[in-house]
């Protein structure tokens, strides 16, 4: 029986320890690569060669990752957030909860179709979704305090996370589906990737309904907080903030 060498996994511990200690990420990753190579008894020149090959293959990754940041910054500087808030406030039937439910639906369906990059915190939540929820909430309930604003932003971020997480499990070419298929095959269970993707649909539907119920309650919480605020203002008394 062939013995498996687990020592190369020490590189994972190096990465975790480096991030916990808040060292430079590039230095931590490079050190982890060297430690892993040494643990695998690779020659030094081969370690350097593998790092060079990986760098050449991923040389465009930083550009793809960082390019949206200045673009979003320029759009926000020219009034993207204000435009979104004004536009959504003109929709009479819109509420913060309904707007986030709509985005949750679009995010989950698009992820199920393989369009994982259609949304995202940088591309959609910060410049569009969160201002949209804040704008419609202000139009219906008046000025929002800091706690209400941050709660709306948290729900906007969670809508993106939940929609992506459960939607991508319904896409047949998703890495998690293929990994699960491979693990099951090693245990003697032969199942197709299509069957695993279809098995994720009921879970995705349940996740959508569960989070939609939370978003629906968000409208009630905002309305209750505004009602109590109005009552306190009319009576000139200090009231504790409404807890969800």
N, C-alpha and C positions, 0 to 999 in steps of 0.2 A: 504494500500500500504506500502510495507516494505521500510524503510529508509536505504539508502546506506551510509556507513561510509567512507568518503574520507580521514579521518585523517591519515590512514596508508601510504598514498602516500607522506607524508612529508619526508619519508626516501629517496625518489628520490631527493628532494631538498637538503637534507644533503649530498648526494653523489656529486651532481653538485657543491655545495658550497665548499666542501672539495677539489675537483679536481681543481676548479678555484683558490683556495688559496694554492694549491700545497702541501697539507698535505700528510702524509704517506698514500698510498692507502689502505693498510691492516687496518690501524686504522680507516680510513673513512668508509670503508665497514662494519667493526664491529660496529661502532657507529650508522651507518644507520640501521643495523639490530636491535639494541637495541631500537632505536627511533621508528622504525616501529612496533616492538612488543609491546612497551608501548602504542603507539597510538591505537593499536588493542585491548588493555586491556588484554594482555596475561600475565600470571604469569611469574615471573623471571626464575623459574626453567624450564618452558616450552620453553622460549626463548633460554636458554642455550642448552636445549635438541635439538631443531631444528637446531641450529648452529652446534652442534656436528654431527648430522646426515648428514647435508650438507657437512661438512668437510670430513667425512668418504667416502661419495659417490664421492667426487671430489679430493680425495687424490692423484690420479695419473695424474690429469690435469697439475700441474706444471712440472712434468717430461716430459709429451708429448709436452708441450709448449716450454720448455727450452732445451730439448735434441737436436733439430736441430742446435742450435746456436754453440755449440762447434764443432759439426761435420762439419758445413760449414766453421768455422774458420780454422780447420785442413786442409780441402781441399784447401782453399785459400792460406794457408801457403805453401802448396806443389805445387802451380802453377796452380790451376784450372782456374783462370781468364786468365792467359797467354795462356794456352792450348786452351781455347775456342776462344780467339782472333786469334791465329795462324790458327786454323782449319777453321773458317768461312772465313778468309781472302783468303784461297785457292780456294774458290768457286767463279768462274769468274762472274756468273750472279747475285751474291748476292749484295744487297745494304742494307743500314741500314733500309730504309723504307720497303723493301720486307721481310727482316728477321723479323721485328716487326709485319708485316701483317700476316706472317706465324704463329708466336707465338699467335697473337690475335685469329686466326682461331682455333688453337689447344686448346687454353684456353677456348674459348666459347663453342666449341663442347664437350669437356670433362666435363665442368660444366653442360651442358645440359643433359649429361648422368649420372650425379650424382657424378662425380669425382672432388669434390670441392678442395680437398687437393693435386691435381696433380701439381698445380703451387703455386704461392705465392711470396711475396716480399723477404722473407728470403730464401726460398728454391730454387727459380728460378731466380727472377729478379736480385738481387744483384750479385750472383756468376756466372750466365750463360747468361741471356738475355741482361742485360746492357753491360757487356764486349763484347758480340757478336756484338751488334750494334756499339759499339766504335771501335772494331777491323776492321769491314768491312768498316766503315767510314774512318778510318785512311788509310786503304789500297787503297781506291779510291780517297781520297781528301787530303792526307798528314796529317801532324800534326794538331791536333784540339786545339783550345784555350779553356779556362775554361768554357766560356759561351756555346760553342757548346757541350762540354762534359756533362754539367748539363742538357742541353736541351734534349740530347739523353737519359739520365737516366730518365728524367721526362716522355718522351714518352714511354719508356720501362715500367715504373710503371703504366702509364695510360692504356697501352694495357692489362696488367694483371687485373686492376680494372674493365675496361669495359667488357672484356671477361667474367670475373666471374659474374659481376652484372647482365648482360643481359642473360648469359647462364644459370644460376641457375634458372631463372624464367621459363625456359622451362622444368624443371625436376619436375615430378608429385609429388614426395615425399618431395619437398623443403618446409621448414617451412613457407615461405612467401605465397606459394600457399595454403597451408592448412589453414593458418590464414585468408587469403582473402575469402576462401570458408566458413569458420565459420562466418565471419562478414556478408557476403551476406546472409547466411542462417538465421541469426538473423533478417535481414530486409525482410525476406520472399522470397528471391531469391534463388531457389535451382539450383545449378550448380555443375557439377562434377569437381574434381581436374584435370582430364584429359583434360576437355574443357578449363580450365584456363591455363594449361600448353601449349596447342596448340595455345591459343591466344597470348602467349608470343613469339612464333616463328617469326611472321612478324616483331615485334619490335626488336628482337635480330638480324635479318637479316639487318634491316635498321641501327641499331647501328654499325654493322660490316662494312657496306658500308661507313657510314659517317666517322668513325674513320680511315678506310683504306684510304680514300681520304686525310685525314690530314697527315697520314704517308707517302703517296705518295708525298705530297707537301714538306715533310721533306727532301727528297732527292734533290728536286729542290733548297731548301734553302741552303743546304750544298754545292751544286755545284755552286750556285751563290756566296756564301761567299768565296769559294776557288778561283773562277775566279777573283773576285775583289781583293783578297789578292795577287794573282799573278800579276795583273796589277799594284797594288801599289808598289810591290817589284821591278818590272822592271823599274818603273818610279822614284823610290826612293822618293816617297811622302807619307805622312801620310793620310790614308783614314779612315773614320768612318766605323764602323762595319755594315754589312748588317743586316737590321732588317727584321724579317719574315713578 
